[in-house]
Amino acid sequence: MLSAKFTKYILEFKNPSGTSRGILKKKYTYFIELNENGQTAIGEANMFSGLSSDDVPNYEEVLQAVCQNIAKYKDDYHKLLKDFPSIVFGLEQAFLKLKNQGDFCFENEFTFGTQGISINGLIWMGSEAFMQEQIADKLKNKFACIKMKIGAIDFENELEILRNLRAKYSKDSLELRVDANGAFTPEEALQKLQKLAAIYIHSIEQPIRAGQLAEMAKLCKETPLPIALDEELIGIHDYKEKEALLDQIAPQYIILKPALVGGFRACDEWIELAEARNIAWWITSALESNIGLDAIAQYTFSKQNKRYHGLGTGSLFLNNTASSLHIKDAQLWR
């Protein structure tokens, strides 16, 4: 007989982590435990407060109702819970583990520790000294791709940090990405993108706030450097709506966060639609514990996309769940 329960867990950051939306000190997440025929499997429902489309007051009530009626949702949860992408993500992990009769969702070389996944080194917002310190650490640890969050300090100061980095490392030896988290206004965005393009930035994530479709479409058409949609994908669950979004905006890249877009099946849809339009993509975690991060990494490896993925967030927390995940030579290993 199938049964389910959930627990809430509070992840604590080692250092307060800055984004254009504020400083993060703690992060809530939820673990869904399934039990069937003496077998137990755990998935992570990573609801990201302030960002997830299912950040609603009755979230825990919905999660409780799902657990109490798990047999009802077993075969149709993708459809029944499409407005709760993080819960779909958690159930997907747990059901895959039950199916595989183990602690893994996907069976591949990463899962069994024989191959790693190339990842970017993430630079969090903060003082100029703090950002410089993070950059030095990433370079020391052989990262060939660095992603810097921008929008917290003065743009010209951020630009100078990037210029100095580019002066030391050519575009062929170091890939530089930036993530604006929607910090630019539509009026100023193109001018700022031109300055970034001059120092060979690989791409910029979400230069303007999500939901400004006409403005983003215009920016993607005129941009001197590739634009990657991130937050723009959140809350878009219908297949036809996904098609319409990509057709209207025509971005150069999309970034897939399974917990925010509705799990692996939803990612597959985005990938199918993007590739049909020659839009490239990569996968990023969204501050999950090691449980969710591990599942995302297994899925990422299964797609055989050789770009740098954003899967290095597991070391940010003081009290992360036990895991064999580790970073070695700028790759994530299990």
VEXSEKE-78835 format. One record per residue (C-alpha): residue number from 1; residue in three letters; x, y, z. Coordinates in nm, 3 decimals, m for minus. Example, Ala and Ser with C-alpha at 12.3 -4.5 7.8 and 13.67 -1.06 7.14 Angstrom:
REM residues 2
SITE_1_ALA_1.230_m0.450_0.780
SITE_2_SER_1.367_m0.106_0.714
***
This chain:
REM residues 334
SITE_1_MET_0.000_0.000_0.000
SITE_2_LEU_0.127_0.346_m0.094
SITE_3_SER_0.151_0.616_0.174
SITE_4_ALA_0.313_0.959_0.190
SITE_5_LYS_0.414_1.229_0.434
SITE_6_PHE_0.612_1.551_0.422
SITE_7_THR_0.849_1.744_0.647
SITE_8_LYS_0.960_2.106_0.632
SITE_9_TYR_1.332_2.176_0.646
SITE_10_ILE_1.521_2.504_0.693
SITE_11_LEU_1.854_2.534_0.512
SITE_12_GLU_2.094_2.786_0.666
SITE_13_PHE_2.347_2.969_0.449
SITE_14_LYS_2.712_2.966_0.552
SITE_15_ASN_2.733_3.327_0.439
SITE_16_PRO_2.437_3.556_0.363
SITE_17_SER_2.397_3.538_m0.016
SITE_18_GLY_2.303_3.846_m0.213
SITE_19_THR_2.071_3.873_m0.512
SITE_20_SER_1.897_4.173_m0.667
SITE_21_ARG_1.591_4.059_m0.469
SITE_22_GLY_1.771_4.088_m0.135
SITE_23_ILE_1.996_3.897_0.104
SITE_24_LEU_1.928_3.527_0.167
SITE_25_LYS_2.013_3.388_0.511
SITE_26_LYS_1.774_3.090_0.528
SITE_27_LYS_1.590_2.883_0.273
SITE_28_TYR_1.280_2.668_0.335
SITE_29_THR_1.225_2.343_0.151
SITE_30_TYR_1.005_2.033_0.189
SITE_31_PHE_1.080_1.660_0.177
SITE_32_ILE_0.815_1.419_0.052
SITE_33_GLU_0.854_1.061_0.174
SITE_34_LEU_0.677_0.779_m0.010
SITE_35_ASN_0.639_0.432_0.138
SITE_36_GLU_0.525_0.130_m0.061
SITE_37_ASN_0.571_m0.241_0.007
SITE_38_GLY_0.838_m0.176_0.267
SITE_39_GLN_1.033_0.054_0.040
SITE_40_THR_1.097_0.424_0.116
SITE_41_ALA_1.182_0.704_m0.128
SITE_42_ILE_1.235_1.076_m0.066
SITE_43_GLY_1.194_1.365_m0.305
SITE_44_GLU_1.238_1.736_m0.248
SITE_45_ALA_0.956_1.982_m0.312
SITE_46_ASN_1.166_2.294_m0.341
SITE_47_MET_0.925_2.585_m0.313
SITE_48_PHE_1.135_2.901_m0.349
SITE_49_SER_0.965_3.175_m0.146
SITE_50_GLY_0.925_3.494_m0.347
SITE_51_LEU_1.012_3.326_m0.676
SITE_52_SER_0.813_3.004_m0.724
SITE_53_SER_0.475_3.038_m0.894
SITE_54_ASP_0.334_2.811_m0.622
SITE_55_ASP_0.444_3.038_m0.337
SITE_56_VAL_0.090_3.062_m0.196
SITE_57_PRO_m0.041_3.087_0.163
SITE_58_ASN_m0.203_2.742_0.155
SITE_59_TYR_0.102_2.562_0.014
SITE_60_GLU_0.145_2.331_0.313
SITE_61_GLU_m0.227_2.253_0.317
SITE_62_VAL_m0.207_2.145_m0.048
SITE_63_LEU_0.100_1.936_0.024
SITE_64_GLN_m0.076_1.773_0.319
SITE_65_ALA_m0.383_1.696_0.106
SITE_66_VAL_m0.162_1.539_m0.162
SITE_67_CYS_0.010_1.317_0.094
SITE_68_GLN_m0.320_1.211_0.250
SITE_69_ASN_m0.461_1.119_m0.092
SITE_70_ILE_m0.143_1.000_m0.260
SITE_71_ALA_m0.313_0.709_m0.441
SITE_72_LYS_m0.530_0.963_m0.625
SITE_73_TYR_m0.224_1.152_m0.750
SITE_74_LYS_0.008_0.861_m0.824
SITE_75_ASP_m0.059_0.827_m1.196
SITE_76_ASP_m0.174_1.178_m1.281
SITE_77_TYR_0.011_1.421_m1.056
SITE_78_HIS_0.175_1.607_m1.347
SITE_79_LYS_m0.169_1.715_m1.466
SITE_80_LEU_m0.352_1.746_m1.134
SITE_81_LEU_m0.076_1.954_m0.974
SITE_82_LYS_0.047_2.157_m1.271
SITE_83_ASP_m0.006_2.478_m1.073
SITE_84_PHE_0.228_2.343_m0.802
SITE_85_PRO_0.553_2.281_m0.993
SITE_86_SER_0.766_2.226_m0.683
SITE_87_ILE_0.534_1.952_m0.556
SITE_88_VAL_0.542_1.784_m0.898
SITE_89_PHE_0.922_1.803_m0.882
SITE_90_GLY_0.927_1.637_m0.540
SITE_91_LEU_0.683_1.361_m0.634
SITE_92_GLU_0.868_1.295_m0.958
SITE_93_GLN_1.191_1.225_m0.770
SITE_94_ALA_1.026_1.000_m0.513
SITE_95_PHE_0.830_0.797_m0.767
SITE_96_LEU_1.138_0.752_m0.987
SITE_97_LYS_1.330_0.622_m0.687
SITE_98_LEU_1.052_0.377_m0.603
SITE_99_LYS_1.050_0.259_m0.962
SITE_100_ASN_1.428_0.213_m0.965
SITE_101_GLN_1.430_0.053_m0.619
SITE_102_GLY_1.722_0.267_m0.509
SITE_103_ASP_1.832_0.617_m0.414
SITE_104_PHE_1.859_0.730_m0.775
SITE_105_CYS_1.623_0.881_m1.031
SITE_106_PHE_1.823_0.820_m1.348
SITE_107_GLU_2.073_0.543_m1.418
SITE_108_ASN_2.387_0.676_m1.586
SITE_109_GLU_2.761_0.726_m1.544
SITE_110_PHE_2.716_1.028_m1.320
SITE_111_THR_2.477_0.840_m1.092
SITE_112_PHE_2.733_0.568_m1.033
SITE_113_GLY_3.028_0.804_m0.987
SITE_114_THR_3.229_0.736_m1.301
SITE_115_GLN_3.178_1.072_m1.473
SITE_116_GLY_3.129_1.430_m1.356
SITE_117_ILE_2.930_1.726_m1.488
SITE_118_SER_3.102_2.051_m1.588
SITE_119_ILE_2.958_2.340_m1.389
SITE_120_ASN_2.997_2.716_m1.365
SITE_121_GLY_3.144_2.888_m1.062
SITE_122_LEU_2.880_3.114_m0.907
SITE_123_ILE_2.977_3.460_m0.777
SITE_124_TRP_2.722_3.602_m0.535
SITE_125_MET_2.647_3.972_m0.502
SITE_126_GLY_2.812_4.168_m0.225
SITE_127_SER_3.086_4.421_m0.171
SITE_128_GLU_3.348_4.453_m0.441
SITE_129_ALA_3.604_4.289_m0.210
SITE_130_PHE_3.372_3.996_m0.140
SITE_131_MET_3.305_3.941_m0.509
SITE_132_GLN_3.678_3.959_m0.590
SITE_133_GLU_3.746_3.706_m0.316
SITE_134_GLN_3.492_3.463_m0.464
SITE_135_ILE_3.637_3.505_m0.814
SITE_136_ALA_3.989_3.428_m0.690
SITE_137_ASP_3.860_3.114_m0.520
SITE_138_LYS_3.683_2.992_m0.836
SITE_139_LEU_3.989_3.050_m1.052
SITE_140_LYS_4.205_2.869_m0.798
SITE_141_ASN_3.971_2.573_m0.826
SITE_142_LYS_4.004_2.556_m1.207
SITE_143_PHE_3.663_2.687_m1.310
SITE_144_ALA_3.656_2.766_m1.683
SITE_145_CYS_3.313_2.929_m1.660
SITE_146_ILE_3.220_3.194_m1.404
SITE_147_LYS_2.871_3.333_m1.355
SITE_148_MET_2.846_3.661_m1.170
SITE_149_LYS_2.524_3.797_m1.023
SITE_150_ILE_2.496_4.168_m1.094
SITE_151_GLY_2.260_4.446_m0.992
SITE_152_ALA_2.348_4.489_m0.624
SITE_153_ILE_2.635_4.737_m0.635
SITE_154_ASP_2.695_5.017_m0.886
SITE_155_PHE_2.688_4.883_m1.244
SITE_156_GLU_3.012_5.060_m1.337
SITE_157_ASN_3.186_4.891_m1.043
SITE_158_GLU_3.052_4.553_m1.154
SITE_159_LEU_3.166_4.627_m1.507
SITE_160_GLU_3.515_4.713_m1.383
SITE_161_ILE_3.538_4.378_m1.199
SITE_162_LEU_3.446_4.200_m1.521
SITE_163_ARG_3.686_4.412_m1.729
SITE_164_ASN_3.974_4.330_m1.498
SITE_165_LEU_3.890_3.962_m1.515
SITE_166_ARG_3.870_3.968_m1.892
SITE_167_ALA_4.204_4.150_m1.913
SITE_168_LYS_4.364_3.849_m1.741
SITE_169_TYR_4.168_3.574_m1.917
SITE_170_SER_4.063_3.568_m2.282
SITE_171_LYS_3.715_3.464_m2.393
SITE_172_ASP_3.867_3.136_m2.513
SITE_173_SER_4.013_3.053_m2.172
SITE_174_LEU_3.730_3.176_m1.947
SITE_175_GLU_3.358_3.190_m2.017
SITE_176_LEU_3.193_3.480_m1.834
SITE_177_ARG_2.820_3.481_m1.772
SITE_178_VAL_2.618_3.740_m1.581
SITE_179_ASP_2.278_3.714_m1.414
SITE_180_ALA_2.086_4.038_m1.368
SITE_181_ASN_1.776_3.879_m1.210
SITE_182_GLY_1.566_4.144_m1.386
SITE_183_ALA_1.761_4.437_m1.238
SITE_184_PHE_1.770_4.656_m1.553
SITE_185_THR_1.487_4.873_m1.681
SITE_186_PRO_1.386_4.828_m2.046
SITE_187_GLU_1.506_5.183_m2.115
SITE_188_GLU_1.861_5.128_m1.989
SITE_189_ALA_1.908_4.760_m2.075
SITE_190_LEU_2.041_4.787_m2.432
SITE_191_GLN_2.309_5.040_m2.336
SITE_192_LYS_2.425_4.819_m2.049
SITE_193_LEU_2.427_4.511_m2.272
SITE_194_GLN_2.649_4.695_m2.521
SITE_195_LYS_2.902_4.765_m2.245
SITE_196_LEU_2.897_4.400_m2.139
SITE_197_ALA_2.934_4.279_m2.498
SITE_198_ALA_3.250_4.488_m2.536
SITE_199_ILE_3.425_4.261_m2.283
SITE_200_TYR_3.301_3.938_m2.443
SITE_201_ILE_3.042_3.832_m2.192
SITE_202_HIS_2.901_3.493_m2.297
SITE_203_SER_2.540_3.566_m2.201
SITE_204_ILE_2.316_3.755_m1.962
SITE_205_GLU_2.030_3.598_m1.769
SITE_206_GLN_1.703_3.786_m1.740
SITE_207_PRO_1.828_4.144_m1.801
SITE_208_ILE_1.482_4.291_m1.738
SITE_209_ARG_1.202_4.185_m1.507
SITE_210_ALA_0.991_3.890_m1.623
SITE_211_GLY_0.648_3.957_m1.771
SITE_212_GLN_0.752_4.241_m2.004
SITE_213_LEU_0.715_4.025_m2.313
SITE_214_ALA_0.717_4.292_m2.583
SITE_215_GLU_1.016_4.467_m2.426
SITE_216_MET_1.207_4.141_m2.386
SITE_217_ALA_1.132_4.039_m2.745
SITE_218_LYS_1.265_4.373_m2.869
SITE_219_LEU_1.575_4.338_m2.653
SITE_220_CYS_1.645_3.983_m2.776
SITE_221_LYS_1.618_4.107_m3.134
SITE_222_GLU_1.853_4.403_m3.085
SITE_223_THR_2.094_4.263_m2.825
SITE_224_PRO_2.470_4.260_m2.893
SITE_225_LEU_2.515_3.958_m2.663
SITE_226_PRO_2.303_3.645_m2.607
SITE_227_ILE_2.012_3.668_m2.363
SITE_228_ALA_1.900_3.374_m2.151
SITE_229_LEU_1.546_3.354_m2.016
SITE_230_ASP_1.521_3.237_m1.656
SITE_231_GLU_1.241_3.381_m1.442
SITE_232_GLU_1.045_3.433_m1.765
SITE_233_LEU_0.970_3.059_m1.774
SITE_234_ILE_0.824_3.044_m1.423
SITE_235_GLY_0.448_2.993_m1.412
SITE_236_ILE_0.423_2.884_m1.779
SITE_237_HIS_0.289_2.528_m1.760
SITE_238_ASP_0.074_2.482_m2.069
SITE_239_TYR_0.251_2.342_m2.379
SITE_240_LYS_0.090_2.597_m2.610
SITE_241_GLU_0.185_2.881_m2.375
SITE_242_LYS_0.546_2.763_m2.381
SITE_243_GLU_0.540_2.763_m2.761
SITE_244_ALA_0.389_3.111_m2.768
SITE_245_LEU_0.646_3.251_m2.524
SITE_246_LEU_0.944_3.120_m2.720
SITE_247_ASP_0.795_3.233_m3.052
SITE_248_GLN_0.725_3.584_m2.924
SITE_249_ILE_1.053_3.649_m2.744
SITE_250_ALA_1.292_3.431_m2.951
SITE_251_PRO_1.572_3.427_m2.690
SITE_252_GLN_1.920_3.295_m2.758
SITE_253_TYR_1.909_3.066_m2.450
SITE_254_ILE_1.670_2.934_m2.189
SITE_255_ILE_1.771_2.821_m1.841
SITE_256_LEU_1.580_2.534_m1.686
SITE_257_LYS_1.527_2.503_m1.312
SITE_258_PRO_1.328_2.182_m1.259
SITE_259_ALA_1.180_2.287_m0.923
SITE_260_LEU_1.046_2.611_m1.073
SITE_261_VAL_0.917_2.487_m1.408
SITE_262_GLY_0.748_2.165_m1.292
SITE_263_GLY_1.004_1.887_m1.285
SITE_264_PHE_1.181_1.677_m1.545
SITE_265_ARG_0.886_1.614_m1.776
SITE_266_ALA_0.829_1.988_m1.799
SITE_267_CYS_1.200_2.040_m1.872
SITE_268_ASP_1.173_1.786_m2.153
SITE_269_GLU_0.893_1.993_m2.308
SITE_270_TRP_1.093_2.314_m2.287
SITE_271_ILE_1.398_2.141_m2.440
SITE_272_GLU_1.194_1.996_m2.726
SITE_273_LEU_1.039_2.334_m2.805
SITE_274_ALA_1.369_2.522_m2.770
SITE_275_GLU_1.570_2.288_m2.990
SITE_276_ALA_1.303_2.303_m3.261
SITE_277_ARG_1.365_2.680_m3.268
SITE_278_ASN_1.747_2.661_m3.246
SITE_279_ILE_1.739_2.801_m2.893
SITE_280_ALA_2.016_2.660_m2.675
SITE_281_TRP_1.974_2.575_m2.306
SITE_282_TRP_2.134_2.462_m1.985
SITE_283_ILE_2.013_2.349_m1.643
SITE_284_THR_2.047_2.520_m1.307
SITE_285_SER_1.958_2.427_m0.952
SITE_286_ALA_1.751_2.665_m0.737
SITE_287_LEU_1.904_2.635_m0.390
SITE_288_GLU_1.777_2.283_m0.324
SITE_289_SER_1.923_2.063_m0.055
SITE_290_ASN_2.148_1.782_m0.174
SITE_291_ILE_1.840_1.563_m0.226
SITE_292_GLY_1.696_1.781_m0.500
SITE_293_LEU_2.038_1.880_m0.636
SITE_294_ASP_2.137_1.515_m0.675
SITE_295_ALA_1.821_1.439_m0.873
SITE_296_ILE_1.872_1.744_m1.097
SITE_297_ALA_2.233_1.646_m1.162
SITE_298_GLN_2.132_1.291_m1.259
SITE_299_TYR_1.873_1.430_m1.498
SITE_300_THR_2.120_1.683_m1.640
SITE_301_PHE_2.376_1.414_m1.720
SITE_302_SER_2.108_1.205_m1.890
SITE_303_LYS_2.047_1.488_m2.141
SITE_304_GLN_2.411_1.484_m2.259
SITE_305_ASN_2.432_1.862_m2.296
SITE_306_LYS_2.799_1.956_m2.277
SITE_307_ARG_2.750_2.320_m2.176
SITE_308_TYR_2.838_2.438_m1.827
SITE_309_HIS_2.544_2.386_m1.591
SITE_310_GLY_2.461_2.572_m1.270
SITE_311_LEU_2.480_2.290_m1.018
SITE_312_GLY_2.731_2.415_m0.762
SITE_313_THR_2.498_2.539_m0.489
SITE_314_GLY_2.520_2.240_m0.253
SITE_315_SER_2.817_2.381_m0.061
SITE_316_LEU_2.633_2.702_0.034
SITE_317_PHE_2.458_2.559_0.339
SITE_318_LEU_2.568_2.485_0.694
SITE_319_ASN_2.318_2.203_0.743
SITE_320_ASN_2.275_2.042_0.403
SITE_321_THR_2.152_1.684_0.385
SITE_322_ALA_2.413_1.408_0.381
SITE_323_SER_2.536_1.329_0.032
SITE_324_SER_2.830_1.202_m0.169
SITE_325_LEU_2.801_1.503_m0.402
SITE_326_HIS_3.126_1.696_m0.428
SITE_327_ILE_3.305_1.934_m0.663
SITE_328_LYS_3.640_1.834_m0.809
SITE_329_ASP_3.824_2.026_m1.082
SITE_330_ALA_3.513_2.237_m1.161
SITE_331_GLN_3.295_1.933_m1.206
SITE_332_LEU_3.016_1.796_m0.989
SITE_333_TRP_3.063_1.432_m0.890
SITE_334_ARG_2.846_1.184_m0.705
***
